[in-house]
């Protein structure tokens, strides 16, 4: 996996300071309930948990980028179109 440009969720946005770490993201993924129907994205909890380390790194980079740039990416590739 290539090194992400954004390596921290710590931001300077407004007067807020947010800090998240990979452990917090892993814990949130671990709370997903297996055996439930997929959500709007069509991804089952089991699939998300299958490679938790890679997904954690990807989410950490994405959340850091969103925080620093103060822009949420547009919804792309929705399954219900």
Short mmCIF file of the C-alpha atoms (twelve columns), coordinates in Angstrom:
data_MODEL
# 
_entry.id   MODEL 
# 
loop_
_atom_site.group_PDB 
_atom_site.id 
_atom_site.type_symbol 
_atom_site.label_atom_id 
_atom_site.label_alt_id 
_atom_site.label_comp_id 
_atom_site.label_asym_id 
_atom_site.label_seq_id 
_atom_site.Cartn_x 
_atom_site.Cartn_y 
_atom_site.Cartn_z 
_atom_site.pdbx_PDB_model_num 
ATOM 1  C CA . UNK A 1  0.000   0.000   0.000  1 
ATOM 2  C CA . UNK A 2  1.414   3.401   -0.892 1 
ATOM 3  C CA . UNK A 3  1.973   5.950   1.834  1 
ATOM 4  C CA . UNK A 4  -0.990  8.242   2.334  1 
ATOM 5  C CA . UNK A 5  -0.479  11.969  1.966  1 
ATOM 6  C CA . UNK A 6  -2.567  12.658  5.061  1 
ATOM 7  C CA . UNK A 7  -1.352  10.787  8.085  1 
ATOM 8  C CA . UNK A 8  -3.240  12.445  10.897 1 
ATOM 9  C CA . UNK A 9  -6.804  13.204  11.860 1 
ATOM 10 C CA . UNK A 10 -5.584  16.095  13.996 1 
ATOM 11 C CA . UNK A 11 -6.798  19.253  12.346 1 
ATOM 12 C CA . UNK A 12 -6.834  22.987  12.630 1 
ATOM 13 C CA . UNK A 13 -10.420 23.442  11.514 1 
ATOM 14 C CA . UNK A 14 -12.179 26.336  13.236 1 
ATOM 15 C CA . UNK A 15 -11.592 26.354  16.971 1 
ATOM 16 C CA . UNK A 16 -12.032 22.604  17.253 1 
ATOM 17 C CA . UNK A 17 -9.328  20.062  17.700 1 
ATOM 18 C CA . UNK A 18 -10.101 16.514  16.765 1 
ATOM 19 C CA . UNK A 19 -7.853  13.600  17.309 1 
ATOM 20 C CA . UNK A 20 -8.520  10.043  16.216 1 
ATOM 21 C CA . UNK A 21 -6.247  7.080   15.999 1 
ATOM 22 C CA . UNK A 22 -6.238  3.807   14.132 1 
ATOM 23 C CA . UNK A 23 -7.277  1.957   17.297 1 
ATOM 24 C CA . UNK A 24 -10.453 4.021   17.543 1 
ATOM 25 C CA . UNK A 25 -11.294 3.262   13.910 1 
ATOM 26 C CA . UNK A 26 -10.618 -0.467  14.432 1 
ATOM 27 C CA . UNK A 27 -12.890 -0.508  17.478 1 
ATOM 28 C CA . UNK A 28 -15.702 1.125   15.469 1 
ATOM 29 C CA . UNK A 29 -15.313 -1.434  12.669 1 
ATOM 30 C CA . UNK A 30 -15.334 -4.219  15.256 1 
ATOM 31 C CA . UNK A 31 -18.711 -3.015  16.544 1 
ATOM 32 C CA . UNK A 32 -20.378 -3.732  13.193 1 
ATOM 33 C CA . UNK A 33 -22.847 -6.598  13.574 1 
ATOM 34 C CA . UNK A 34 -22.301 -9.723  11.463 1 
ATOM 35 C CA . UNK A 35 -25.272 -11.444 9.849  1 
ATOM 36 C CA . UNK A 36 -27.229 -8.286  9.071  1 
ATOM 37 C CA . UNK A 37 -28.327 -7.124  5.631  1 
ATOM 38 C CA . UNK A 38 -25.941 -4.843  3.780  1 
ATOM 39 C CA . UNK A 39 -26.539 -1.131  3.987  1 
ATOM 40 C CA . UNK A 40 -27.034 1.307   1.137  1 
ATOM 41 C CA . UNK A 41 -23.484 0.700   -0.045 1 
ATOM 42 C CA . UNK A 42 -24.159 -3.032  -0.439 1 
ATOM 43 C CA . UNK A 43 -21.183 -4.026  1.728  1 
ATOM 44 C CA . UNK A 44 -21.687 -6.629  4.452  1 
ATOM 45 C CA . UNK A 45 -20.074 -6.205  7.876  1 
ATOM 46 C CA . UNK A 46 -18.203 -9.462  7.305  1 
ATOM 47 C CA . UNK A 47 -16.590 -8.030  4.164  1 
ATOM 48 C CA . UNK A 48 -15.590 -4.854  5.982  1 
ATOM 49 C CA . UNK A 49 -14.017 -6.864  8.799  1 
ATOM 50 C CA . UNK A 50 -12.210 -9.254  6.417  1 
ATOM 51 C CA . UNK A 51 -9.215  -6.942  6.007  1 
ATOM 52 C CA . UNK A 52 -9.544  -4.607  8.939  1 
ATOM 53 C CA . UNK A 53 -5.929  -3.370  8.830  1 
ATOM 54 C CA . UNK A 54 -6.163  -2.153  5.232  1 
ATOM 55 C CA . UNK A 55 -9.584  -0.581  5.735  1 
ATOM 56 C CA . UNK A 56 -8.404  1.107   8.934  1 
ATOM 57 C CA . UNK A 57 -5.466  2.698   7.089  1 
ATOM 58 C CA . UNK A 58 -7.721  3.817   4.241  1 
ATOM 59 C CA . UNK A 59 -10.321 5.355   6.570  1 
ATOM 60 C CA . UNK A 60 -7.626  7.035   8.669  1 
ATOM 61 C CA . UNK A 61 -6.201  8.709   5.560  1 
ATOM 62 C CA . UNK A 62 -9.626  9.665   4.222  1 
ATOM 63 C CA . UNK A 63 -10.828 11.134  7.518  1 
ATOM 64 C CA . UNK A 64 -7.581  13.072  7.913  1 
ATOM 65 C CA . UNK A 65 -7.946  14.505  4.415  1 
ATOM 66 C CA . UNK A 66 -11.580 15.484  5.032  1 
ATOM 67 C CA . UNK A 67 -10.625 17.179  8.302  1 
ATOM 68 C CA . UNK A 68 -7.681  19.109  6.867  1 
ATOM 69 C CA . UNK A 69 -9.400  20.210  3.657  1 
ATOM 70 C CA . UNK A 70 -12.810 20.761  5.290  1 
ATOM 71 C CA . UNK A 71 -14.461 19.168  2.239  1 
ATOM 72 C CA . UNK A 72 -16.484 15.963  2.215  1 
ATOM 73 C CA . UNK A 73 -16.124 14.001  -1.049 1 
ATOM 74 C CA . UNK A 74 -19.202 13.903  -3.281 1 
ATOM 75 C CA . UNK A 75 -21.148 10.661  -3.240 1 
ATOM 76 C CA . UNK A 76 -19.809 8.569   -6.076 1 
ATOM 77 C CA . UNK A 77 -20.812 5.121   -7.198 1 
ATOM 78 C CA . UNK A 78 -24.087 4.748   -5.339 1 
ATOM 79 C CA . UNK A 79 -25.650 1.346   -5.810 1 
ATOM 80 C CA . UNK A 80 -29.257 2.534   -5.747 1 
ATOM 81 C CA . UNK A 81 -29.116 4.637   -8.928 1 
# 
